[in-house]
Amino acid sequence: MAIETIHRPGALKQTNKTHKHGKHASKRELERVAKGKVNLKTLTRRPNRQQSRDERRQQANQLRKNKRQEAIALKRAIGGALTAPFLTCVLPLNDMIDPNSAMAILEGCDPEATVMKVSDRVRYMNVPRFRQRFSFVIPETGHGRELNVLDALKVCDSVILLLTAVAGETDEVIDKAGAKVLNMALTQGLPTPMVCLMDMESINPKKRAQVKTNIQKAVSTVLPDEKVMQLDKLTDALNLLRRIGGQKRKVTHNRCNRSHMLGERVEYVPSAPEPGQSERPTGTLKVTGFVRGVPLSVNKLVHIPGLGEFQLESVAFPTDPYRMRKLEDGEMSSEEQKPPLVADPDQQTSLQRENVPDAMDAEQTWPTEDEIAASRAENQKKLIKRVPKGMSDYQASWIPDIEEQDEDDDDDDDDDDDEQYMSCESDTESKVGDKDGETDDDGQQFDEISVSEEISADRYDKEMDLEEERSTLAKIQAAKVDEIFPDEIDTPADRPARERFIKYRGLESFRTSAWDVKENLPFDYARIYQFQNFDHTKRRILREAQQKEGDDVVMPGWYARLHVKNVPQDLWDAFTSAGNGERLIVYGMLPHEQQMSVMNVCLKRTQNSTIPIQSKERLIVQCGYRRFIVNPIYSQHTNGDKHKYERFFRPGMAVVATFFAPIQFPPAPILCFRENPDTSLSMVASGSLLACNPDRVVLKRVVLSGHPYKINRKSATIRYMFFNPDDVAYFKPCKLRTKLGRVGHIRESLGTHGHMKCVFDAQLKSHDTVLLYLYKRVFPKWTYEDCVVSCRDGEGEGGESSASSVVPKGERSVTFNAKVEMMQE
């Protein structure tokens, strides 16, 4: 009988393709099958799905409507009957122009306009025809007053650049001083410009077209998008006012992100001295004006350029004396009297700038017994080498070890680097200096014989500083040597290299090798503040500043009187004696901007600056609304996590400067000035603020060089890099490189004079040079000095700004009518 078996199909059963009948499932069929169910991925991708034509049209209309509303709100936020007037700076670019003549034309253009003169420098003008209000500021111009112009341009909405047609007949449309001010203003951030041409009626009618064309060409080189307007008639002035009130204004983020006020009325009220008070007397400074920018909180700090940072006591709201007298319906404007705002001591921001470090809050890891034994053995070995003969063990235990002096060694290393780096040129420098002295002496004798009666030559000789000439020549020579032989120094023959470069280390790769950012930090890093995420904090703070609301804020456009408390009386006397009371400006500070941190700014040299700037050289830096003095260190502007230290800031370079300074959120323009021997200032670099990042690693590189003595196929004998076998053994793990691209390492030491056998990836050339790269992290020095009294009235030469003859706090000096007081933190 046959046994019945049941076939059971396996897992690998063949499945044939279905017949392609040519039909496809439509969207309606798919929706019917899905029965309203939506896939999760499809639901999350809904914003990115394909929109229909009606939806795209509706979205475009909404975006257009929102942008139009934003533009209208921005235009109506200033210049109206109940808002702050248009703040315009009148700036002549030639000494032949009187700005008061331009103001006379503007004031008489409309008979119904109301003109109110607050001072010689500030004027208000209400034009009922346009239903707008205008405010004009005339800063002090001339030689040595460029910083006054920069301070005025920081808070203005627009600027009127005045030119004269008389100068258009010559080649100098913009004189030297005007070009210098305009260059600084463009670097800082020029408000919305308007170029006006005056004195056109005094030109021959046949030459007017050619003169205007020449002036337009000269202006186009600096402001290519601006068209020259004529300002000689009343109709020209009326057109200028119409343009000021209706044009699209440039957005300067550094000004728009902070509240600011141009003080038109300033009053200082000394405080009553308390019995037994030993501190210096203080008082309350009352500043009246229009609040602009973002809302100002009474509990936040304010910064006054030239005075410092202070707290607000209260904010009062007096009646606006410049309001429109007639509205559209002809009735008087009535504003409700706002109650004054008083600062809350519990919510007020502290003036503490530095962190108070705890000396006992440090890493205290108890070592193991093996580490203690190894340390004792090492110390005994060191003591045996360094203790003089005849001294007992007890006396030797009190002798400090030289290697434990970190700070002194660091300074000595830096000095030794400079000495070794300059050793190759010291002899030539002295010879050149002697030759220069002989040449100068010969030149002076020749001048005495030929032109002994000319006064200009004698004045030139008296103003010449031979010591400054020699130091500048030495700096230029050092920069040239560093450019030809970057970072190369000579190995000392009288000192072991392992002791000389004990703080340096070799890296397998500068780009990929790891470096701990928290390793061996100086004590100054315990006094600063650091953000966990600087970019996120910056966006949050700027967003909150724009949307600030509450009972303790002053909205933009309000006419207010700020009561700034605890202003030192001697500081205010020095400020007013320098003539700065008429141009007082108050800035509202954002959170954390009073605290110290490490600032990194990107700088580029100006075209007219040709002398190299050495690292850690004293510079006067204007960062946003602050002006201070620091000694920055420079590094390359790269994208890696490690950045090479630059010894010199050469012309045409772009570097990153690192220094200790109060926190400031970007964007913020940077201007760097250097003080000349005649106490004048010259702008040497400009740039922008990058971030506040103490974790930026700046590595100083030194290069030890050796020369081939015997060359084989893959190996070579190198000499003159070291001078004893112990140094060869110490630096044996480091990689070697040559100037022609060969890579190798040290095999062994030969003899007792520092010769070593090295292996390379290819045969060396006889003219090649072997290099050993060593790196050490460098940190900026705490040399921050805040300019608490602004610079004014200097007598320099070459169109250079007046310098602040900066002196520490407590000392006073008057140089070229400039009274400057510095407060060192």
Order of alpha helices (4+ residues) and beta strands (2+ residues): alpha-alpha-alpha-beta-alpha-beta-beta-beta-alpha-beta-alpha-beta-alpha-beta-alpha-alpha-beta-beta-beta-beta-beta-beta-beta-alpha-alpha-alpha-alpha-alpha-alpha-alpha-beta-beta-alpha-beta-beta-beta-beta-beta-beta-beta-beta-beta-beta-beta-beta-beta-alpha-beta-beta-beta-beta-beta-beta-beta-beta-beta
